[in-house]
Amino acid sequence: MPELMGTDGYGPSMVLVADDNEVAQRLCRRVLEKAGFGVLIASDGLQAVDLALAQNPNVILMDVAMPGMDGLEAMRQIKAARPEMRVVIASAHSMASDRERFLAAGADDVLSKPFRLGDLVAVVQKLTARPSA
Amino acid sequence: MPFRTRGLVRRATPFAGIAAVFAVAIATGAPALLAFPLFLLAVLSVALFDNSAQLIGIGIVAALAILILSITQLGPTSNLATAVFEVAVLGIVAAAVHEVVEHARLAEGSAEQKAIELESIDERLRMTLEAAMIGLGLVTASGRWVQVNEKLAAILGRGREELMQMGLLEVTSDADRGVVEDALGKLGRREIVRWEGEVAETAPDGRWIPVALAVVALGDHVSGEPLLLVQETDISARKRLDGMRDALVAVRHVIVTANSWEQAAPALLGSLCSHLDWDLAQYWSVADERHALRLRNSWFSDGSNLEDFNDPARNLSIEVGGGLVGRVWQSGVAASLDDLATNDYEQASAERHVGLRSAVAFPVVSGGTTMGVIELLGRHARHSDDDLVMLLSTAGVEIGQFIQRTETAEALRHSEADHRAIYERSPIGIARVSADGELLEGNPALLHMLEHDLDTMRSQAWPDLLRAYDQAAGRARIAPLLAGIPDQRSVHVRAATGGGRWLWLQLTATSIPDASGQLEHLLVMAEDVTTVRETQDRLAEALDSQRSANATLEKLDRTKTEFLSIVSHEFRTALTGIQGFSELIRDGGIEPEEIRAYGGYIFNDADRVNRLIGDMLDLDRMESGRMSIRLADVDINDVVTDVITRAASGSAVIVEFKADLDPRLPIVTGDRDRMVQVVSNLANNAVKYSPDGGIVTLSTRAEGGFALISVADTGLGIPPDEIGHVFERFRRVRSGAAQSIPGTGLGLTIVKQIVEMHGGKIWVESAVGHGSAFHFTIPLAAEHTAPNPLRHA
């Protein structure tokens, strides 16, 4: 059950973690919550799109290889609906060409798996930093 | 003159006698009667020895003397009568004597006349003999000369006296002596009266003199032998002309009948020698690039002992202007040496040594070029006259043309023979084809190649080949052979041999025009290019397969890249948990409970990585054929039971295992460990994709020499779009609830490999929501293909 936290005002920034791997889900939740972010979990692309549109997370951490709708398609749909929504592609597809491919597809940043925990936090913090803040 | 003086004296004597008696009688006055006998004596002497006129003269003188004496002496009357009487007596006696003498004289005169006449005939005959233009002579039947004329002596080249010492047979040549002897014998025996013939007689120098000889029987000689008249005419001039004519005829005959100079040369040189009476003939041919003449052919009669002269000449090389031959070569004009004895001709000593004394040489000419020189040498000195030189010059031209002709023909024959040899022995099949496409001739290679004889080739194989040519020509845009206008480009056609083999033939047609440029016939060359074509085809195949191999390699490369991408993705996914949670633990500040949980995540992912690596290595070994399977008799039912026991005890998921095993299932041949791997993999998959309380049924049965093993579940099922890919690597069913089921994605791929390595098959049936059933077969052991009755018990 995702925790519902305000994305406006002074509430914690919300991060949607879309990954079909349970271990990855747990790791991300554990690390991001510890860093002070609210965490939403989606297990496939379709779920990710639904949650993103419904909950307006500040940042979406999106896996690519997911059953059903993959991460890239989910990102495309989300960006189409919410162009301002930040999406980080976090994929174990980590060939050099993959990074370019993801950026070209509209990703705001790319995080290769496995990642350093500090890097995960830093990417999310960077994208959630408000210009006004 | 003394003759005539003596005659005058003799005739004057009676007159002087009478005058002397008359004077004495006057002076002495002796009676006339006494003087009368003296007068009578004188008259009688005249009457006996002299002619009538003198007798009349002496009679008148004597009568006058008697009358004067009788008048001057006694009485004229009586004395006168006596005187008249005496005169009368004188006259009568004188007349009588004269008559008798005349008569006797007449008789004597006719005999004398006859003798004179005979003498004159003889003289005339002798003169005629001498003056005759032919040789005449008289011989006895034994051939001894009785008489010969100068001409005959001249013909025979001997003095008359010398000739008279010899006989006809002695001067006749050995060759003709028998004939002449025979003729003389017949004439002598009067069997014939005349014999004629042409024979050779011999001159003192041994030379033969051709003569026309006629022998006629005359009267008997004083010796009693029959006398024969011999007529001889020197016919050497005619013979020479005949010889020249015959020589030319012979030369022409040889030229007409011979095919080559080498064949003609002996007869030709021999003819020149025999007809023109030479002993040696040599043909000197221009050689050494026209720098010298070399002896090419020669002829001499057997027994002429000229080998010793001729043979060394073969090593001689005559240069321009050297000797008679060299001079003739240089000048191109025939020349002769009449007597080598008086000539310092280079070879003369050698020639003199073998008794050769004369020579004539003439050029052999063709087309204005001297090809060689023919030299004739003889053992007699002789003069080669203009006729001979002319004749030989003519012969030289004819011989030259002949040599030229035959050598050209020879060269043509060689050329023809070369072409024939090429045609006959060429490994390329050659067909001579008429303008309308009919096979005229096929060389052995063609017939051999197509395994036909000429007849079947002509009637069957050739028309097929012709059609094939034209079809191929049509495809290649080459003029068809049937149109008779082929070019030299080649076409490839398929042709059946008489032996039923199929060949690829390369046909190349060439048109052969006649003198007017019209197509006369065609040459079609056929080469068996079957090997070439097959090699080409194989090459093309190899290229194709190379190309497809390349494509496969490219695909493999792509697959490999894809595989690497997938594998690295799998690893990184697993490592994400391992790295992340271990980083959390490392950084500390985590509750022990949490640590234990994270340790579990780490262990699972590490285990997954390990399995992944194991599966990959297995698969690689299987795919590269490096995995061996240890075949043995395997009881599949035992395997299945074993797997069920382990799965049921180890699985956290609650599923029900059912076994539907055919108790009569025969033993299979296989690797038991691998069988266990396959069955347990399928069973684990079934468990993984089954909900709690699901049923996994494992069944076995024999079917057509195979054991059929099925693993069916009541699980999620496989979507239709994925069912075709389940055996592919890393193709995990991720849709719906299956997404969270762990696995390497290599299990089914490995299973399929193992089954196929055993000679079996694997397939899947599935319906989403109802479950899936994986089936595979393993061949039964050979001796157990029949149901095992023991198992039933």
Interface residues (C-beta under 8 A of the other chain):
Chain A: D20 N21 E22 V23 A24 R26 L27 R30 V31 S43 D44 A65 M66 P67 G68 S91 A92 H93 S94 M95 S112 K113 P114 F115 R116 L117
Chain B: S565 S568 H569 E570 F571 R572 T573 L575 T576 G577 I578 Q579 G580 F581 E583 L584 D587 Y601 N604 D605 R734 S735 G736 A738 Q739 S740
